[in-house]
Amino acid sequence: MGLLEARKYIQQLHKRQSDPFLWPDFLTGLPDKAAILKKLEEVYPNLGKFSIVYVRIANIHSYLIKYGPNHHADIIQWAAAILKTSVARCKHGFVGTLNTHDFMVMCESRKMVKLMDEATELFERQMRKYYSAKDLKNRTTLSFIKNEGTNIRVGLMKLVYVVADKKLSVERGDLILNMADICDAVEGSGEAMMVLNQDMICVD
């Protein structure tokens, strides 16, 4: 009887392993990289009708340096929850987690702008609870002067993102890498978002 039950478990395991949407990320409960890649197969040929959005929690490292890690998991879970509940209103919406602070959103292009505007506003409103009154007033987490006298100010946490909403001459597998690189630039620029175009694509 024991071996039969074990065999049945293995059969069920293999069935579940064939569907990455059944294996969520432990911290966020969202689908992970395997599910993102599977969803990308479906969405990528329909870019234009659908948008792919690379989302990052910006300025979280400066927050952790100043305030410590006690609320780190809370912050990540709030980002995941806000994105998930926002995208739930999109008929074919999808949110997955790429790594600790980065997410992928896929939804109908006509709903994407409103959805992301709402998600970023909700996230910033919730994050206010994690800052001191002084930092909120100054809208700054850290500030310092570099050797050459340049004053550096690092703002509060927010969601920044890169949008692919049109067909691009880049392999599906390279799209996420390109979007991650552009997201680095967006985060460093102080802007909130950028729409990917062909001139930004880097092909090896």
KOLNU-109009 format. One record per residue (C-alpha): residue number from 1; residue in three letters; x, y, z. Coordinates in nm, 4 decimals, decimal comma, padded with zeros to 6 digits. Each point is the difference from the previous one (the first is absolute). Last residue first. Example, Ala and Ser with C-alpha at 12.3 -4.5 7.8 and 13.67 -1.06 7.14 Angstrom:
BEGIN
+-----+------+----------+----------+----------+
| seq | type |       px |       py |       pz |
+-----+------+----------+----------+----------+
|   2 |  ser |  01,3670 | -00,1060 |  00,7140 |
|   1 |  ala | -00,1370 | -00,3440 |  00,0660 |
+-----+------+----------+----------+----------+
//
This chain:
BEGIN
+-----+------+----------+----------+----------+
| seq | type |       px |       py |       pz |
+-----+------+----------+----------+----------+
| 204 |  asp |  02,4178 |  04,0782 | -02,8420 |
| 203 |  val | -00,3190 |  00,2019 | -00,0558 |
| 202 |  cys | -00,0633 |  00,3174 |  00,2036 |
| 201 |  ile | -00,3465 |  00,1454 | -00,0529 |
| 200 |  met | -00,0360 |  00,3680 |  00,0881 |
| 199 |  asp | -00,0334 |  00,1165 | -00,3600 |
| 198 |  gln | -00,2885 | -00,2435 | -00,0533 |
| 197 |  asn | -00,2228 |  00,1623 |  00,2595 |
| 196 |  leu | -00,0767 | -00,0760 |  00,3622 |
| 195 |  val | -00,2398 |  00,2340 |  00,1786 |
| 194 |  met |  00,1521 |  00,1524 |  00,3123 |
| 193 |  met | -00,1273 |  00,0442 |  00,3542 |
| 192 |  ala |  00,0282 |  00,1865 |  00,3289 |
| 191 |  glu |  00,2922 |  00,2327 | -00,0653 |
| 190 |  gly |  00,2698 |  00,0620 |  00,2610 |
| 189 |  ser |  00,2708 | -00,0763 | -00,2542 |
| 188 |  gly |  00,1694 | -00,2813 |  00,1905 |
| 187 |  glu | -00,3168 | -00,2088 |  00,0207 |
| 186 |  val | -00,0707 |  00,0558 | -00,3691 |
| 185 |  ala |  00,3540 | -00,1029 | -00,0961 |
| 184 |  asp | -00,0181 | -00,3230 |  00,2006 |
| 183 |  cys | -00,3457 | -00,0615 | -00,1521 |
| 182 |  ile |  00,1597 |  00,0242 | -00,3456 |
| 181 |  asp |  00,2395 | -00,2808 |  00,0917 |
| 180 |  ala | -00,2841 | -00,2137 |  00,1404 |
| 179 |  met | -00,2072 |  00,0588 | -00,3156 |
| 178 |  asn |  00,2858 | -00,1175 | -00,2193 |
| 177 |  leu |  00,0469 | -00,3155 |  00,2090 |
| 176 |  ile | -00,3763 | -00,0662 | -00,0087 |
| 175 |  leu | -00,0120 |  00,0328 | -00,3792 |
| 174 |  asp |  00,2945 | -00,2275 | -00,0675 |
| 173 |  gly | -00,1947 | -00,3274 |  00,0217 |
| 172 |  arg | -00,2731 |  00,1332 | -00,2302 |
| 171 |  glu |  00,2575 |  00,0814 | -00,2630 |
| 170 |  val |  00,0166 |  00,3664 | -00,0905 |
| 169 |  ser | -00,1395 |  00,1786 | -00,3030 |
| 168 |  leu | -00,2801 |  00,1738 |  00,1869 |
| 167 |  lys | -00,3790 | -00,0167 | -00,0276 |
| 166 |  lys | -00,1720 |  00,2649 |  00,2083 |
| 165 |  asp | -00,0976 |  00,0493 |  00,3634 |
| 164 |  ala |  00,3234 | -00,0724 |  00,1882 |
| 163 |  val | -00,0189 |  00,2059 |  00,3203 |
| 162 |  val |  00,2764 |  00,0747 |  00,2500 |
| 161 |  tyr | -00,0807 |  00,0612 |  00,3648 |
| 160 |  val |  00,0663 |  00,1898 |  00,3188 |
| 159 |  leu | -00,1853 | -00,0703 |  00,3241 |
| 158 |  lys |  00,0791 |  00,2302 |  00,2892 |
| 157 |  met |  00,2189 |  00,0194 |  00,3085 |
| 156 |  leu |  00,0946 |  00,3474 |  00,1173 |
| 155 |  gly |  00,2672 |  00,2169 | -00,1575 |
| 154 |  val |  00,3781 | -00,0142 |  00,0016 |
| 153 |  arg |  00,1679 |  00,3414 |  00,0127 |
| 152 |  ile |  00,3595 |  00,0550 | -00,1115 |
| 151 |  asn |  00,1659 |  00,3411 |  00,0366 |
| 150 |  thr |  00,3065 |  00,0266 | -00,2221 |
| 149 |  gly |  00,3016 |  00,1429 |  00,1802 |
| 148 |  glu |  00,2730 | -00,1850 | -00,1887 |
| 147 |  asn |  00,0320 | -00,2507 |  00,2814 |
| 146 |  lys | -00,3740 | -00,0798 |  00,0015 |
| 145 |  ile | -00,2428 |  00,1764 |  00,2315 |
| 144 |  phe | -00,2698 | -00,2045 |  00,1723 |
| 143 |  ser | -00,3737 | -00,0521 |  00,0099 |
| 142 |  leu | -00,1997 | -00,3085 |  00,0951 |
| 141 |  thr | -00,3717 | -00,0837 |  00,0116 |
| 140 |  thr | -00,1345 |  00,3202 | -00,1540 |
| 139 |  arg | -00,3516 |  00,1336 | -00,0578 |
| 138 |  asn |  00,1022 |  00,2888 |  00,2291 |
| 137 |  lys | -00,3310 | -00,0066 |  00,1894 |
| 136 |  leu | -00,0170 | -00,3791 | -00,0167 |
| 135 |  asp |  00,3585 | -00,0295 |  00,1238 |
| 134 |  lys | -00,0752 |  00,2295 |  00,2951 |
| 133 |  ala | -00,3244 | -00,1814 |  00,0897 |
| 132 |  ser |  00,1936 | -00,3274 |  00,0184 |
| 131 |  tyr | -00,0625 | -00,2646 | -00,2624 |
| 130 |  tyr | -00,1692 | -00,3434 | -00,0103 |
| 129 |  lys | -00,3616 |  00,1183 | -00,0031 |
| 128 |  arg |  00,0622 |  00,2082 | -00,3122 |
| 127 |  met |  00,0516 | -00,3300 | -00,1841 |
| 126 |  gln | -00,3766 | -00,0573 | -00,0206 |
| 125 |  arg | -00,0632 |  00,3241 | -00,1896 |
| 124 |  glu |  00,2944 | -00,0646 | -00,2325 |
| 123 |  phe | -00,1329 | -00,3478 | -00,0796 |
| 122 |  leu | -00,3545 |  00,1234 | -00,0633 |
| 121 |  glu |  00,1223 |  00,2701 | -00,2396 |
| 120 |  thr |  00,2233 | -00,2451 | -00,1886 |
| 119 |  ala | -00,2828 | -00,2533 | -00,0344 |
| 118 |  glu | -00,2543 |  00,2582 | -00,1167 |
| 117 |  asp |  00,2289 |  00,1412 | -00,2678 |
| 116 |  met |  00,0951 | -00,3557 | -00,1026 |
| 115 |  leu | -00,3629 | -00,1029 | -00,0548 |
| 114 |  lys | -00,0967 |  00,3220 | -00,1770 |
| 113 |  val |  00,2917 | -00,0312 | -00,2413 |
| 112 |  met | -00,0466 | -00,3757 | -00,0583 |
| 111 |  lys | -00,3705 | -00,0133 | -00,0794 |
| 110 |  arg |  00,0145 |  00,0549 | -00,3777 |
| 109 |  ser |  00,3163 | -00,2092 | -00,0199 |
| 108 |  glu | -00,1675 | -00,3146 |  00,1295 |
| 107 |  cys |  00,2070 | -00,1537 |  00,2780 |
| 106 |  met |  00,3385 | -00,1415 |  00,0912 |
| 105 |  val |  00,1859 |  00,0982 |  00,3176 |
| 104 |  met |  00,3511 | -00,1156 |  00,0865 |
| 103 |  phe |  00,1513 |  00,0618 |  00,3434 |
| 102 |  asp |  00,3308 |  00,1114 |  00,1504 |
| 101 |  his |  00,0943 |  00,0501 |  00,3676 |
| 100 |  thr |  00,0863 | -00,3512 |  00,1215 |
|  99 |  asn |  00,0299 | -00,1654 | -00,3387 |
|  98 |  leu | -00,2079 | -00,0519 | -00,3132 |
|  97 |  thr | -00,3415 | -00,0017 |  00,1668 |
|  96 |  gly | -00,3128 | -00,0555 | -00,2072 |
|  95 |  val | -00,3118 |  00,2011 | -00,0782 |
|  94 |  phe | -00,2542 | -00,0925 | -00,2669 |
|  93 |  gly | -00,3089 |  00,1655 | -00,1459 |
|  92 |  his | -00,2176 | -00,1688 | -00,2610 |
|  91 |  lys | -00,3266 |  00,1709 |  00,0962 |
|  90 |  cys |  00,1631 |  00,2980 |  00,1731 |
|  89 |  arg | -00,1633 |  00,0760 |  00,3356 |
|  88 |  ala |  00,2340 | -00,2507 |  00,1674 |
|  87 |  val |  00,2894 |  00,2217 | -00,1130 |
|  86 |  ser | -00,0648 |  00,2437 |  00,2847 |
|  85 |  thr | -00,0377 | -00,2780 |  00,2573 |
|  84 |  lys |  00,3273 | -00,1634 | -00,1059 |
|  83 |  leu |  00,1980 |  00,3236 | -00,0263 |
|  82 |  ile | -00,1156 |  00,1176 |  00,3430 |
|  81 |  ala |  00,0593 | -00,3414 |  00,1572 |
|  80 |  ala |  00,3493 | -00,0382 | -00,1454 |
|  79 |  ala |  00,1071 |  00,3498 |  00,1066 |
|  78 |  trp | -00,1513 | -00,0548 |  00,3458 |
|  77 |  gln |  00,1801 | -00,3349 |  00,0278 |
|  76 |  ile |  00,3340 |  00,1565 | -00,0869 |
|  75 |  ile | -00,0502 |  00,2757 |  00,2583 |
|  74 |  asp | -00,1080 | -00,2439 |  00,2704 |
|  73 |  ala |  00,3031 | -00,2240 | -00,0658 |
|  72 |  his |  00,2382 |  00,2944 |  00,0490 |
|  71 |  his | -00,1743 |  00,1389 |  00,3086 |
|  70 |  asn |  00,2655 | -00,0994 |  00,2557 |
|  69 |  pro |  00,2897 |  00,0373 | -00,2470 |
|  68 |  gly |  00,1623 |  00,3224 |  00,1263 |
|  67 |  tyr | -00,1203 |  00,3595 | -00,0046 |
|  66 |  lys |  00,2869 |  00,1855 | -00,1642 |
|  65 |  ile |  00,1712 | -00,2694 | -00,2077 |
|  64 |  leu | -00,3314 | -00,1736 | -00,0703 |
|  63 |  tyr | -00,1551 |  00,3234 | -00,1324 |
|  62 |  ser |  00,3039 |  00,0643 | -00,2183 |
|  61 |  his | -00,0412 | -00,3492 | -00,1441 |
|  60 |  ile | -00,3727 |  00,0510 | -00,0596 |
|  59 |  asn |  00,0541 |  00,3036 | -00,2216 |
|  58 |  ala | -00,2028 | -00,1501 | -00,2865 |
|  57 |  ile | -00,2317 | -00,3011 |  00,0319 |
|  56 |  arg |  00,0180 | -00,1291 | -00,3581 |
|  55 |  val | -00,2526 | -00,0722 | -00,2744 |
|  54 |  tyr |  00,0595 | -00,1458 | -00,3489 |
|  53 |  val | -00,3208 |  00,0424 | -00,1996 |
|  52 |  ile | -00,1148 | -00,2086 | -00,2962 |
|  51 |  ser | -00,2872 |  00,1497 | -00,1958 |
|  50 |  phe | -00,2712 | -00,1799 | -00,1943 |
|  49 |  lys | -00,1773 |  00,0935 | -00,3241 |
|  48 |  gly |  00,3242 |  00,1538 | -00,1083 |
|  47 |  leu |  00,2094 | -00,3015 |  00,0865 |
|  46 |  asn | -00,1996 | -00,3042 | -00,1086 |
|  45 |  pro |  00,2918 | -00,2304 | -00,0890 |
|  44 |  tyr |  00,1451 |  00,0742 |  00,3470 |
|  43 |  val | -00,3142 | -00,0887 |  00,1984 |
|  42 |  glu | -00,0222 | -00,3790 | -00,0290 |
|  41 |  glu |  00,3694 | -00,0826 |  00,0163 |
|  40 |  leu |  00,0354 |  00,2668 |  00,2720 |
|  39 |  lys | -00,2433 | -00,1940 |  00,2175 |
|  38 |  lys |  00,2377 | -00,2989 | -00,0019 |
|  37 |  leu |  00,3001 |  00,2210 |  00,0762 |
|  36 |  ile | -00,1846 |  00,1655 |  00,2882 |
|  35 |  ala | -00,1096 | -00,3397 |  00,1333 |
|  34 |  ala |  00,3596 | -00,1218 |  00,0153 |
|  33 |  lys |  00,1124 |  00,3284 |  00,1550 |
|  32 |  asp | -00,2403 | -00,0115 |  00,2964 |
|  31 |  pro | -00,3776 |  00,0053 |  00,0438 |
|  30 |  leu | -00,1072 |  00,2260 |  00,2884 |
|  29 |  gly | -00,0474 | -00,1128 |  00,3614 |
|  28 |  thr |  00,2272 |  00,2875 |  00,1021 |
|  27 |  leu |  00,2541 | -00,1568 |  00,2349 |
|  26 |  phe | -00,0357 | -00,3657 | -00,1068 |
|  25 |  asp |  00,0050 |  00,0590 | -00,3769 |
|  24 |  pro | -00,2815 | -00,1961 | -00,1569 |
|  23 |  trp |  00,0092 | -00,3528 | -00,1386 |
|  22 |  leu | -00,3373 | -00,0747 | -00,1600 |
|  21 |  phe |  00,0560 |  00,2450 | -00,2871 |
|  20 |  pro |  00,3026 | -00,2096 | -00,0991 |
|  19 |  asp | -00,2282 | -00,2744 | -00,1407 |
|  18 |  ser |  00,2043 | -00,3082 | -00,0982 |
|  17 |  gln |  00,1203 | -00,0274 |  00,3590 |
|  16 |  arg | -00,3597 | -00,0513 |  00,1143 |
|  15 |  lys | -00,0431 | -00,3039 | -00,2237 |
|  14 |  his |  00,3404 | -00,1316 |  00,1021 |
|  13 |  leu | -00,0959 |  00,0377 |  00,3669 |
|  12 |  gln | -00,3290 | -00,1819 | -00,0552 |
|  11 |  gln |  00,1850 | -00,2929 | -00,1563 |
|  10 |  ile |  00,2590 |  00,0073 |  00,2808 |
|   9 |  tyr | -00,2735 | -00,0039 |  00,2653 |
|   8 |  lys | -00,1731 | -00,2916 | -00,1728 |
|   7 |  arg |  00,3282 | -00,1908 | -00,0016 |
|   6 |  ala |  00,0437 |  00,0660 |  00,3729 |
|   5 |  glu | -00,3535 | -00,1174 |  00,0685 |
|   4 |  leu |  00,0616 | -00,3162 | -00,1988 |
|   3 |  leu |  00,3329 | -00,0500 |  00,1775 |
|   2 |  gly | -00,1644 |  00,0252 |  00,3437 |
|   1 |  met | -00,2847 | -00,2380 | -00,0871 |
+-----+------+----------+----------+----------+
//
